[in-house]
Amino acid sequence: MRPLTRFSIVVEHPVRSALLALALAFVSCQDERSITDARHARRLAASAQTSTAVIGPSGDTFLNLDGVSYATNTLLAVYTWPNDTIANAIVMKFDLASIPTGSTVSSATLSLYLTESDATADPTYTVTAHKIITRNADPARATGYTSDGVNAWTANACCRNHVPLAQADIGAAVDTRSIDKTPGFKQWDVTSIVQGWLDAPAANFGLLLNSDPSKLRDRYRYFSSSEDPVASHRPYLTVTYSASDTAPNPAPGPEAQVGQWSAVFPAPIVQLHVHLLTDGTVLSWGRIGDPQVWDPATGSFTAVPSPSWLFCAGHDFLPDGRLLVAGGHITDGHGLPNTNLFDPVTHSWQVGPPMAVGRWYPTNTTLPDGEMLTVGGTDENMTIDTIPEVWDGTHWRELSTANLALEWYPRLFVAPDGRIFNAGEEQPSRWLDVTGTGRWTDGPRRNFGPWRDYGSAVMYLPGKILYAGGGSNPPTNTAEIIDLNQPNPTWANTGSMAYARRQMNATLLPTGDVLVTGGTSASGFNNAAGAVHAAELWSPATGTWTTLASNAVIRMYHSTSLLLPDGRVLHTGSGDGANAPRELSYELFSPPYLFRGARPTLTGFAPTVVGYGQTLQVDTPDGASIAKVTFIRTGSVTHAMDQAARLVPLTFAAVSGGVSVTLPTSRTTAPPGPYLLFLVNANGVPSVGRIMRLQ
């Protein structure tokens, strides 16, 4: 029997192919990015920076015992047939253009997702990794006979009918792995191959994964290719490297204008609640499965089971850095009264006294005095919660005279005068005075109505709010701003987005700009027909939007986006509700500023706890180039709303050895809790952020 005949009849569905092409319009096969490793940054290395690039193949295929190209197949195959004979080989190529010339590679790991194995009793199958050395492979055209559809592989007698399968055109194995039958990612160490490509780019002819010649016939392993419709299963190469101090900077590419998306990575849950912790890791949970802590430095997930079901709870950070989670899930619309606190130091949960009522879809807001306000939601009986509650560190008290029925997850912000401003989703804005037993008063009406439901609002400067998108029939592309510092604040229109969006996320960036990701422009609650892949960037200085690169995965209801310390944005979630696909994956967006030259370097140590009005020296050799210092409260995101983040610009001055930075004096400007401090140079390039608690 000729192996892999099943592959020769696999046909790509034309509609699926078209949709996949659309989804990947801005995510080329050369998808890669180079960023400062977050963990390394926390160790504050003062010499060459260690960076990590995650790179998708520029092309991949497998070679079969014929002259057919399998470049468009969704699988990559290694296969033994007949006995003790190689019948398939995987060929891959990677473009390393964004890794600076002269870099030293400390590790390079190739990851392929195993989808299927033979049904024999053999438990393992050996797959070896090789450098292609004498033929320049073109995976789009390579066959069992030719390296590029024209030029033959070197003749040899290795395989059935003397089909060469590149066996005389590869070096010795650089890594040998025994592959079991458990589906999931398998990895090979290809460090020496990648270092060789960087040292001699003209010799980057690709790599080959070889079949096991020791097995009996019809033993095999099938892996996902770059054509797999499940984006999180596609292969990728992870390269950790140190750039030489003398390495020339590559010329700016299109990424400097539109940014760049990473490959799609697998996640164990739908990450529909995400929170940046003080150690730089990310806590997340969904409707199904245990909460997880994700480490951006390694990509690993660690389960942290919670005391109760946290789905659709409210959350924000306390001054000590713990995350207070109010409410949770009984059934849809029915909320728990539970109080849970997550300790970012021990990565463990604590249980607090319950609230007076259950809450499903409430909003938490840290108050200037460090107490925590929770507003809205529905209780155990699906009755609207009309009485806010305040956590004082040991128990809850009700604001009994602030009786008002509000929308789910109200968009709440601490205003400059200490009151709480409700920006929506309903059209009328409102003020909440939390002193005494509380009181609501009417505020200005937004221009767009009646609701900006599942639009996203952020406080982009102290007292200044942007509210973009939302609505349902259809969603809107409009956006509004308001300045709460004015004696009689009113909503004013700002520039409109290129795309109408609902189920979107707005994220504050270190530069002061606002990134918008995901959502749908089609009518209805969560209509995938209008899924928006392109990110957009709003400039507070001009009030205009810029369209950026597009991600791969449809992310709408229950999607989340979160700023990371290295300046990237985590984009994840979608599903776990509304009969939508459960997206068990995440993507990372590198904004354009990460491609506009060298980043300011931070040296020395910064304090992890700081006080109001404190003057802090931040050591950097780039002090003279710093144009802006920003202080961004770490994010706590769900349902198109970051309940924690706000941006505060800091006053600063260049001094010997760095910059002198003055922290906020006002608790209403900067409520206590964890913040990211960024230095931004004149090119608009931010440093890696330092996390510190303001209290």
NUTOR-362981 format. One line per 8 residues: number of its first residue (from 1); their letters; for each residue x, y, z of C-alpha. Coordinates in Angstrom, 3 decimals, always signed. Each point is the difference from the previous one (the first is absolute). Layout:
N
NUM = a = X/Y/Z  ...
***
This chain:
695
1 = mrpltrfs = +0.000/+0.000/+0.000  +1.324/+3.412/-0.861  +0.138/+2.199/+3.136  -1.959/+3.177/+0.385  -2.514/-0.618/-2.746  -2.469/+1.500/+2.450  +1.905/+3.269/-0.357  -0.082/-0.071/-3.755
9 = ivvehpvr = -3.791/+0.261/+0.071  -0.346/+2.632/+2.711  -1.633/+3.048/-1.605  +0.027/+3.430/+1.595  -3.602/+1.268/+0.257  -0.112/+3.160/-2.165  -2.172/+1.947/+2.430  +2.158/-0.924/+2.957
17 = sallalal = +3.115/+0.900/-1.956  -1.422/+3.382/-0.899  -0.927/+0.749/+3.575  +3.400/-1.119/+1.192  +1.687/+2.215/-2.549  -2.083/+2.936/+1.160  +0.785/-0.676/+3.643  +3.701/-0.113/-0.815
25 = afvscqde = +0.045/+3.088/-2.173  +2.461/+1.722/+2.272  +1.512/-3.095/+1.632  +2.387/-1.330/-2.617  +1.723/-3.336/+0.105  +3.021/+2.006/+1.064  -1.886/+1.004/+3.149  +2.602/+0.799/+2.624
33 = rsitdarh = +0.837/+2.478/+2.669  +2.929/+0.841/+2.166  -0.595/+1.252/+3.519  +1.871/+0.470/+3.218  -0.516/-3.062/+2.139  -2.152/+1.062/+2.941  +1.690/-2.197/+2.538  +3.442/+1.142/-1.120
41 = arrlaasa = -1.168/+3.586/+0.234  -1.021/-0.546/+3.607  +3.544/-1.175/+0.715  +1.159/+3.378/-1.319  +2.856/-1.133/-2.180  +2.314/+2.907/-0.777  +1.857/-1.519/-2.954  -1.304/-1.503/-3.233
49 = qtstavig = -3.740/-0.550/+0.224  -1.404/-3.489/-0.285  -2.949/-0.063/-2.383  -2.413/-2.608/-1.252  -1.391/-0.313/-3.525  -2.946/-2.276/-0.753  -0.025/-0.724/-3.712  -2.482/-1.823/-2.190
57 = psgdtfln = +1.352/-1.883/-3.028  +0.417/+1.931/-3.206  -0.909/-3.334/-1.572  -0.496/-3.643/+0.961  -0.817/-3.251/-1.775  +0.754/-3.707/+0.068  +1.713/-2.065/-2.659  -1.672/-3.188/-1.236
65 = ldgvsyat = +1.043/-2.807/-2.327  -1.243/+1.911/-3.020  +0.352/+3.262/-1.901  -2.953/+1.702/+1.699  +0.219/+3.187/+2.078  -1.844/-0.233/+3.341  +0.620/+3.625/+0.998  -3.707/+0.769/+0.421
73 = ntllavyt = -0.723/-3.056/+2.133  -1.194/+0.549/+3.553  +2.338/-2.698/+1.320  +3.732/-0.743/+0.008  +0.932/-3.685/-0.088  +2.821/-2.310/+0.985  -0.667/-3.593/-1.073  +1.872/-3.308/-0.224
81 = wpndtian = -0.776/-2.138/-3.078  +0.781/-2.712/-0.824  +1.882/-1.497/+2.953  +3.087/+1.932/+1.159  -0.352/+2.605/-2.725  -0.688/+3.731/+0.094  -3.106/+0.916/-1.987  -0.598/+3.636/+1.017
89 = aivmkfdl = +2.032/+2.970/+1.219  -1.132/+3.412/+1.265  +1.631/+3.097/-1.531  -0.287/+3.426/+1.651  +1.466/+3.453/-0.500  +0.153/+2.974/+2.370  +0.820/+3.638/-0.748  +2.256/+1.465/+2.718
97 = asiptgst = +0.126/+3.525/-1.441  -1.133/+1.740/+3.195  +2.733/-1.544/+2.164  +2.950/+2.438/-0.104  +3.099/-1.053/-1.883  +2.709/-1.244/+2.330  -2.399/-1.268/+2.651  +0.925/-2.981/+2.139
105 = vssatlsl = -2.672/-2.665/+0.302  -0.328/-1.563/+3.441  -2.871/-2.281/-1.006  -2.173/-0.757/-2.998  -2.927/-2.375/+0.428  -2.172/-1.340/-2.807  -3.565/-0.827/+1.093  -2.381/-2.181/-2.025
113 = yltesdat = -3.464/-1.129/+1.079  -0.549/-3.768/-0.173  -3.483/-0.772/-1.310  +0.060/-3.721/-0.850  +2.111/-3.155/+0.443  -0.132/-3.507/-1.367  -2.201/-2.534/+1.788  +2.737/-2.591/+0.562
121 = adptytvt = +1.311/-1.093/+3.370  +3.255/+1.919/-0.531  -0.158/+2.742/+2.661  +2.586/+2.366/-1.488  +1.394/+1.147/-3.325  +3.384/+1.687/-0.433  +0.105/+3.289/-1.911  +3.330/+1.706/-0.676
129 = ahkiitrn = +0.703/+3.644/-0.906  +2.522/+0.858/-2.716  +1.369/+3.056/-1.764  -0.488/+0.008/-3.782  +3.476/+0.672/-1.382  +0.351/-0.477/-3.758  -3.334/+0.992/-1.521  -1.981/+3.190/+0.632
137 = adparatg = -3.435/-1.345/+0.785  -3.158/+1.772/-1.100  -2.766/-1.528/+2.144  -2.676/+1.405/-2.314  +1.276/-2.161/-2.865  +2.186/-2.749/+1.465  -0.883/-3.632/-0.749  +1.559/-3.360/+0.676
145 = ytsdgvna = +2.087/+0.515/-3.149  +0.845/+3.728/-0.020  +0.953/+2.673/+2.507  -1.932/+2.740/-1.786  -2.130/-1.624/-2.689  +2.888/+0.163/-2.484  +3.367/-0.915/+1.487  +0.381/-3.600/+1.101
153 = wtanaccr = +1.036/-1.094/+3.441  +3.341/-1.817/-0.058  -0.524/-3.527/-1.238  +0.249/-2.787/+2.584  -1.232/-3.525/+0.583  -1.594/+0.674/+3.356  -3.666/-0.302/-0.739  -2.589/-1.986/-1.926
161 = nhvplaqa = +0.571/+0.146/-3.784  +3.062/+2.169/+0.669  -2.147/+3.066/+0.661  +2.662/+2.248/+1.627  -2.142/+1.757/+2.676  +2.931/+2.392/+0.696  +1.858/-2.729/+1.913  +3.370/+0.870/-1.580
169 = digaavdt = -0.542/+3.736/+0.514  -0.125/+0.183/+3.795  +2.538/+0.161/+2.794  +0.244/-2.310/+2.978  -2.891/+0.054/+2.444  +0.210/+2.935/+2.419  -2.752/-1.386/+2.235  -1.713/-3.354/+0.347
177 = rsidktpg = -3.382/-0.254/+1.685  -2.054/-3.040/+0.878  -3.561/+1.078/-0.768  -2.760/-1.703/+1.971  -3.643/-0.091/-1.048  -1.357/+2.724/+2.263  -1.436/+2.830/-2.140  +1.525/+3.406/+0.612
185 = fkqwdvts = +3.163/+1.964/-0.696  +3.279/-1.886/-0.415  +3.308/+1.828/-0.037  +3.465/-0.248/-1.524  +3.148/+1.924/+0.937  +1.236/+1.628/-3.220  +2.288/+2.590/+1.593  +3.036/-0.870/-2.112
193 = ivqgwlda = -2.023/+0.183/-3.221  -1.417/+3.431/+0.786  +3.373/+1.383/+1.110  +1.445/-1.226/-3.293  -2.736/+1.782/-1.947  +0.695/+3.249/+1.856  +3.743/-0.311/-0.592  -0.488/-0.779/-3.693
201 = paanfgll = -3.478/+1.114/-1.186  +0.735/-1.094/-3.561  +0.271/-3.576/+1.255  -3.509/-0.029/+1.470  -1.284/-2.837/-2.162  -2.508/-1.181/+2.609  -0.219/-2.933/+2.386  -1.321/-3.531/-0.280
209 = lnsdpskl = -1.710/-2.340/+2.456  +0.630/-3.605/-0.925  -2.036/-3.168/+0.318  +1.107/-2.945/+2.129  +1.882/-2.538/-2.184  +0.031/-2.611/+2.771  -3.736/-0.683/+0.058  -2.192/-2.490/-1.777
217 = rdryryfs = -2.344/+1.199/-2.729  -2.872/+2.416/+0.585  +1.369/+1.584/+3.165  -0.435/+3.759/-0.131  -0.583/+3.322/+1.709  -2.109/+2.841/-1.464  +0.449/+3.615/+1.103  -1.914/+3.205/-0.741
225 = ssedpvas = +1.356/+2.187/-2.778  -0.290/+3.752/-0.478  -3.194/-0.745/-1.933  -1.768/-1.542/+2.990  -3.328/+1.840/+0.479  +0.587/-0.169/+3.765  +2.414/+2.891/+0.248  +1.275/-0.965/+3.445
233 = hrpyltvt = +1.265/-3.334/-1.394  +2.300/+1.481/-2.629  +3.775/-0.507/+0.299  +2.353/+2.661/+1.270  +3.630/+0.623/+0.867  +0.976/+1.661/+3.295  +3.431/+1.667/-0.077  +1.634/+1.507/+3.077
241 = ysasdtap = +2.998/+2.146/-0.884  +2.259/+2.839/+1.109  +0.597/+2.798/-2.469  +3.539/+1.198/-0.371  +0.620/+3.552/+1.200  +1.473/+0.701/-3.433  -2.738/-1.693/-2.004  -1.479/+2.370/-2.576
249 = npapgpea = -3.661/+0.845/+0.367  -2.107/-1.385/-2.856  -1.726/+2.535/-2.189  -3.531/+0.783/+1.206  -2.563/-2.226/-1.640  -3.774/+0.299/-0.284  -0.253/-1.131/+3.615  +1.143/+3.470/+1.047
257 = qvgqwsav = -3.278/+1.289/-1.416  -2.505/-2.796/+0.683  +1.604/-2.170/+2.685  +0.174/-3.772/-0.122  -1.935/-2.967/+1.330  +1.633/-3.129/+1.350  -0.866/-3.547/-0.869  -3.073/-1.441/+1.724
265 = fpapivql = +0.837/-1.886/+3.191  -2.116/-2.558/+1.861  -1.646/+0.786/+3.342  -1.653/-2.492/+2.365  -3.088/+2.185/+0.593  -1.948/+2.812/-1.625  +1.740/+2.966/+1.626  -3.005/+2.259/+0.424
273 = hvhlltdg = +1.204/+1.568/+3.271  +3.680/+1.106/-0.076  +2.105/+1.842/+2.589  +3.645/+1.148/+0.034  +1.538/-0.963/+3.352  +2.824/+1.774/+1.811  +2.533/-2.689/-0.970  -0.712/+0.539/-3.707
281 = tvlswgri = -2.052/-3.167/-0.435  -3.624/-0.025/-1.131  -2.895/-1.544/+1.932  -2.961/-1.063/-2.128  -3.144/-2.064/+0.155  -3.001/-0.872/-2.137  -3.317/-1.688/+0.372  +1.463/-3.511/-0.205
289 = gdpqvwdp = +3.145/-1.287/+1.702  +2.248/+1.165/+2.816  +1.482/+3.501/+0.068  +3.512/+0.116/-1.420  +3.166/+2.038/+0.515  +1.833/+0.623/-3.273  +3.674/+0.971/-0.059  +0.751/+2.204/-3.049
297 = atgsftav = +3.695/-0.833/+0.324  -0.493/-3.729/-0.541  -3.517/-0.315/-1.414  -0.863/-2.508/+2.733  -3.366/-0.279/+1.766  -0.451/-1.084/+3.620  -3.421/-0.885/+1.407  -1.078/+1.854/+3.169
305 = pspswlfc = -3.412/-1.468/+0.917  -2.348/+2.571/+1.533  -2.182/-0.410/+3.105  -3.167/+0.717/-2.012  -1.179/+0.528/-3.586  +1.404/+3.373/-1.107  -1.641/+0.266/-3.412  -1.601/+3.451/-0.530
313 = aghdflpd = +1.302/+1.452/+3.285  +1.364/+3.539/+0.491  +3.671/+0.662/+0.841  +2.613/+2.653/+0.722  +3.275/+0.265/+1.918  +0.358/+0.971/+3.649  +2.856/+2.283/+1.129  +2.010/-3.040/+1.115
321 = grllvagg = -0.156/-1.508/-3.496  -2.540/-2.697/+0.725  -2.867/-0.409/-2.452  -3.425/+0.272/+1.627  -2.630/-2.020/-1.872  -3.627/+0.757/+0.880  -2.838/-2.343/-0.933  +0.014/-2.845/-2.469
329 = hitdghgl = -2.170/-2.530/-1.742  -2.852/-2.265/+1.064  -1.792/-0.187/-3.347  -0.345/+2.612/-2.735  -1.317/+3.191/+1.576  +0.249/-1.332/+3.554  +2.925/+1.295/+2.043  +1.928/-1.230/+3.029
337 = pntnlfdp = +0.573/+2.316/+3.002  +3.535/-1.336/+0.413  +3.161/+1.993/+0.661  +3.279/-1.497/-1.228  +3.452/+1.572/+0.093  +3.025/-1.124/-2.026  +3.470/+0.543/+1.449  +2.524/+0.728/-2.786
345 = vthswqvg = +2.939/-0.921/+2.231  -1.134/-3.484/+1.001  -2.295/-0.571/-2.993  -2.671/-1.184/+2.385  -3.622/+0.838/+0.777  -1.477/+1.395/+3.198  -3.696/+0.097/+0.887  -1.601/+3.106/+1.493
353 = ppmavgrw = -3.402/+0.603/+1.557  -2.860/-0.087/-2.521  -1.843/+3.047/-1.285  -3.585/+0.748/+1.002  -1.227/-1.319/-3.373  +1.273/-2.046/-2.917  +1.449/+1.823/-2.998  +0.298/-1.155/-3.624
361 = yptnttlp = +1.550/+2.623/-2.354  +0.976/+2.586/+2.654  +2.795/+2.563/-0.338  +2.695/+0.434/+2.641  +1.726/+3.365/+0.464  +2.883/+0.746/+2.370  -0.792/+3.178/+1.922  +2.517/+2.740/+0.837
369 = dgemltvg = +0.205/-1.157/+3.626  +0.774/-3.585/-1.050  -3.463/-1.403/+0.641  -1.759/-1.952/-2.759  -3.367/+0.932/-1.491  -2.165/-2.564/-1.775  -3.022/+1.151/-2.017  -2.684/-1.710/-2.033
377 = gtdenmti = -0.635/-3.520/-1.138  -2.809/-2.416/+0.782  -0.415/-2.072/+3.149  -0.777/-3.631/+0.827  -3.549/+0.449/-1.278  +1.021/+1.927/-3.132  -1.312/+3.215/+1.590  +1.912/+3.151/-0.924
385 = dtipevwd = +2.358/+1.108/+2.779  -0.875/+3.610/+0.755  +2.079/+0.616/+3.146  +3.792/+0.426/-0.363  +2.298/-1.534/+2.589  +3.441/+1.075/+1.264  +2.748/-2.294/+1.289  +2.088/+1.580/+2.774
393 = gthwrels = +2.580/-2.754/+0.320  -1.936/-2.203/+2.398  -3.680/+0.214/-0.895  -2.584/+1.515/-2.372  -2.337/+2.915/+0.692  -2.970/+1.005/-2.126  -0.527/+3.481/-1.449  -3.645/-0.249/+0.937
401 = tanlalew = -1.105/+3.411/-1.307  +1.620/-0.498/-3.419  -2.824/-2.122/-1.360  +0.148/-0.207/-3.809  -0.447/-2.745/-2.587  +2.880/+0.038/-2.515  +1.151/-1.933/-3.027  +2.266/-3.036/+0.369
409 = yprlfvap = +3.698/+0.842/+0.429  -0.471/+3.785/+0.228  +2.987/+2.007/-1.297  +1.197/+1.660/+3.231  +2.919/+2.371/+0.655  +1.312/+1.915/+2.995  -0.449/+3.675/-0.949  +2.375/+2.833/+0.984
417 = dgrifnag = -2.364/+1.169/+2.758  -0.118/-3.488/+1.568  -3.479/-0.928/-1.202  -0.572/-3.014/-2.219  -0.982/+0.779/-3.589  -2.231/-2.490/-1.826  +0.751/+0.442/-3.714  -2.433/-2.654/-1.238
425 = eeqpsrwl = -1.114/-2.239/-1.599  -3.277/+1.926/+0.178  -0.101/+3.442/-1.607  -0.403/+2.086/+3.179  +3.224/+0.374/+1.993  -0.234/+0.036/+3.779  +1.997/+0.916/+3.086  +0.259/-2.079/+3.169
433 = dvtgtgrw = +1.056/+1.599/+3.261  +1.258/-2.823/+2.235  +0.205/+2.033/+3.204  -2.398/-0.956/+2.765  -2.683/-2.312/-1.336  +0.466/+1.187/-3.582  -1.905/+2.093/-2.537  -0.500/-0.026/-3.783
441 = tdgprrnf = -0.414/+3.176/-2.057  -0.591/+0.500/-3.702  +2.847/+0.804/-2.362  +0.330/+1.001/-3.662  -1.570/-2.088/-2.752  +2.233/-1.598/-2.593  -0.548/+0.916/-3.638  -0.466/-3.575/-1.262
449 = gpwrdygs = -3.054/-1.813/+1.270  -1.811/-1.693/+1.362  +2.772/-2.422/+1.098  +3.683/-0.537/-0.756  -0.361/-3.615/+1.139  +3.199/-2.002/-0.273  +1.903/+3.078/-1.096  +3.186/+0.734/+1.935
457 = avmylpgk = +0.948/+2.983/+2.180  +3.396/+1.032/+1.432  +1.338/+2.916/+2.046  +2.834/+1.025/-2.321  +1.081/+2.995/+2.140  -1.042/+1.015/+3.512  -3.698/+0.831/-0.181  -0.167/-0.541/-3.783
465 = ilyagggs = -1.984/-2.942/-1.386  -0.256/-1.488/-3.482  -3.072/-2.146/-0.713  +0.088/-1.757/-3.399  -2.290/-2.356/-1.883  -2.909/-1.986/+1.407  -3.643/-0.142/-1.034  -1.626/-2.954/-1.657
473 = npptntae = -2.250/+0.673/-3.009  +2.443/+0.734/-1.447  +3.084/+0.743/+2.167  +1.565/+3.429/-0.389  +3.469/+1.130/-1.014  -0.394/+3.293/+1.854  +1.894/+1.018/+3.112  -0.486/+2.667/+2.656
481 = iidlnqpn = +2.181/+1.695/+2.590  -0.711/+1.909/+3.199  +2.209/+2.070/+2.304  -1.130/-0.366/+3.621  +2.435/+2.736/+1.068  -2.365/+2.606/-1.454  -2.583/+1.666/+2.249  -2.842/-1.170/-2.278
489 = ptwantgs = +1.362/-2.946/-1.990  -1.763/-1.022/-3.199  +0.518/-2.806/-2.470  +1.574/+0.991/-3.338  +0.504/-2.049/-3.134  +3.515/-0.955/-1.000  +1.134/-1.756/-3.171  -1.868/-3.121/-1.095
497 = mayarrqm = +1.659/-3.382/-0.368  +0.441/-1.558/-3.426  -2.151/-2.911/+1.178  -3.196/-0.097/+2.018  +0.576/-2.247/+3.005  -1.899/-1.773/+2.735  +1.616/-2.549/+2.385  +3.276/+1.896/-0.355
505 = natllptg = +2.846/+0.904/+2.363  +1.747/+3.343/+0.500  +3.483/-0.123/+1.566  +2.164/+2.841/+1.290  +3.530/-0.007/-1.431  +3.181/+1.464/+1.545  +0.040/+2.792/-2.590  -3.436/+1.233/+1.118
513 = dvlvtggt = -1.685/-1.289/-3.141  -2.929/-2.416/+0.213  -0.007/-3.346/-1.820  -3.290/-1.561/-1.072  -0.209/-3.703/-0.870  -2.613/-2.533/-1.055  -3.776/+0.203/-0.099  -2.627/-0.176/-2.709
521 = sasgfnna = -1.555/+2.611/-2.254  -3.102/-2.065/-0.803  -3.414/+0.434/+1.600  -1.000/-2.270/+2.844  +1.559/-1.035/+3.263  +3.085/-1.851/-1.249  -0.129/-0.322/-3.773  +3.125/-1.600/-1.478
529 = agavhaae = -0.995/+1.152/-3.487  +1.382/+3.413/+0.903  +3.088/-1.132/+1.930  +2.684/+2.697/+0.031  +3.610/-1.156/-0.125  +1.772/+3.325/-0.538  +1.209/+1.811/+3.109  -0.310/+3.781/+0.188
537 = lwspatgt = +1.905/+2.680/+1.903  -1.491/+3.240/+1.343  +2.189/+3.032/+0.590  -1.135/+2.357/+2.786  +2.117/+2.736/-1.603  -1.871/-0.055/-3.328  -3.229/-1.854/+0.800  +0.565/-2.209/-3.050
545 = wttlasna = +0.250/-3.747/-0.521  +2.639/-2.013/-1.869  -0.747/-3.468/-1.347  +2.598/-2.568/+1.019  +0.801/-3.642/-0.785  -2.646/-2.719/+0.205  +0.007/-2.982/+2.324  -0.820/-3.579/-1.023
553 = virmyhst = -2.787/-1.136/+2.343  -3.562/+1.328/+0.219  -0.297/+1.526/+3.486  -3.326/+1.521/+1.028  -2.209/-0.673/+3.049  +2.180/-0.963/+2.983  +3.197/+1.142/-1.708  +2.571/+1.914/+2.036
561 = slllpdgr = +3.102/+2.117/-0.589  +2.643/+0.874/+2.603  +3.154/+2.165/-0.019  +3.120/-1.948/+1.021  +3.145/+1.445/+1.616  +2.034/-0.417/-3.193  -2.425/+2.235/-1.916  -1.754/-2.777/-1.899
569 = vlhtgsgd = -3.728/-0.587/+0.311  -1.490/-3.388/+0.824  -3.105/-0.633/-2.157  -1.947/-3.104/+0.963  -3.344/-1.552/+0.891  -3.311/-0.063/-1.916  -2.701/-2.591/+0.467  -1.101/-1.777/+3.187
577 = ganaprel = -3.409/+1.493/-0.725  -2.436/+1.204/-2.685  +0.393/-3.314/-1.844  +3.354/+1.246/-1.335  +3.100/-2.168/-0.547  +2.194/-0.351/+3.093  +3.294/+1.628/-0.996  +2.619/-1.878/+2.015
585 = syelfspp = +2.846/+2.158/-1.224  +1.715/+3.350/+0.329  +1.880/+2.420/-2.219  +2.505/+2.729/+0.786  -0.008/+3.373/-1.730  +3.180/+2.021/-0.324  -1.065/+3.628/-0.585  +1.883/+2.077/-2.563
593 = ylfrgarp = +2.158/+1.593/+2.696  +1.879/-3.292/+0.446  +1.356/+0.367/-3.551  +1.133/+3.622/+0.118  +3.482/-0.358/+1.388  +1.758/-0.819/+3.231  -1.957/-0.008/+3.239  +1.063/+2.065/+2.993
601 = tltgfapt = +2.044/-2.242/+2.253  -0.720/-0.194/+3.717  +2.913/-0.859/+2.273  +0.273/-0.485/+3.742  -2.935/-0.825/+2.225  -3.270/+1.843/+0.476  -2.060/-0.272/+3.179  -3.007/-2.298/-0.051
609 = vvgygqtl = -1.965/+2.221/+2.407  -0.185/+3.795/-0.381  -1.872/+2.833/+1.666  -2.072/+2.967/-1.121  +2.122/+3.012/-0.945  +3.213/-2.024/+0.203  +2.890/+0.985/-2.270  +1.609/-3.025/-1.557
617 = qvdtpdga = +3.225/-0.259/-1.992  -0.288/-2.465/-2.858  +3.436/-1.023/-1.216  +0.446/+0.002/-3.764  +2.808/+0.929/-2.411  -2.707/+1.489/-2.229  -1.200/+2.749/+2.316  +0.637/+2.808/-2.469
625 = siakvtfi = -2.272/-1.641/-2.605  -3.016/-0.518/+2.267  -3.017/+2.026/-1.135  -2.740/-1.454/+2.190  -0.460/-2.074/+3.146  -3.307/-1.813/+0.437  -1.529/-1.810/+2.957  -2.673/-2.558/-0.973
633 = rtgsvtha = -2.012/-1.897/+2.567  +0.235/-3.723/-0.738  -2.980/-1.408/-1.853  -2.902/-2.133/+1.168  -2.137/-0.701/-3.066  -3.251/-1.716/-0.901  -3.032/+0.617/-2.232  +1.503/+2.920/-1.972
641 = mdqaarlv = +0.939/+1.856/+3.205  +3.264/+0.454/+1.905  -1.180/+0.558/+3.566  +3.436/+1.070/+1.265  +2.151/+1.794/-2.591  +0.526/+3.747/-0.337  +2.933/+2.037/-1.305  +1.743/+2.745/+1.956
649 = pltfaavs = +2.816/+2.038/-1.605  +2.820/+0.711/+2.444  +2.192/+3.073/+0.265  +3.692/-0.765/-0.470  +3.396/+1.529/-0.625  +3.224/-1.385/-1.427  +2.684/-0.401/+2.680  +3.412/-1.572/+0.121
657 = ggvsvtlp = -0.397/-3.705/-0.591  -3.683/+0.051/-0.875  -3.214/+1.923/+0.576  -1.593/+1.349/+3.151  -3.696/-0.844/+0.077  -2.645/+1.455/+2.307  -2.859/-2.326/+0.863  -3.606/+1.241/+0.261
665 = tsrttapp = -1.020/+1.909/+3.085  -3.741/-0.504/-0.412  -1.798/-3.230/+0.851  -2.877/+0.946/-2.284  +2.436/+0.425/-2.880  +1.651/-3.328/+0.763  -1.930/-2.317/+2.338  +2.321/-2.298/+1.948
673 = gpyllflv = +1.085/-3.335/-1.406  +2.467/-1.437/-2.533  +1.256/+2.106/-2.920  +2.343/-0.379/-2.959  +2.583/+2.770/-0.383  +1.234/+0.595/-3.565  +2.659/+2.313/-1.411  -0.840/+1.079/-3.570
681 = nangvpsv = +2.653/+1.533/-2.247  -0.334/+2.666/-2.668  -0.687/-2.673/-2.636  -3.017/-1.165/+1.985  +1.734/-3.227/+1.036  -0.702/-1.147/+3.577  +2.295/-1.774/+2.388  -0.997/-3.260/+1.595
689 = grimrlq = -2.431/+0.936/+2.768  +0.857/-0.290/+3.689  -2.788/-1.157/+2.295  -0.315/+1.848/+3.303  -2.758/+0.377/+2.551  -1.147/+3.508/+0.832  -1.313/+0.275/+3.544
***
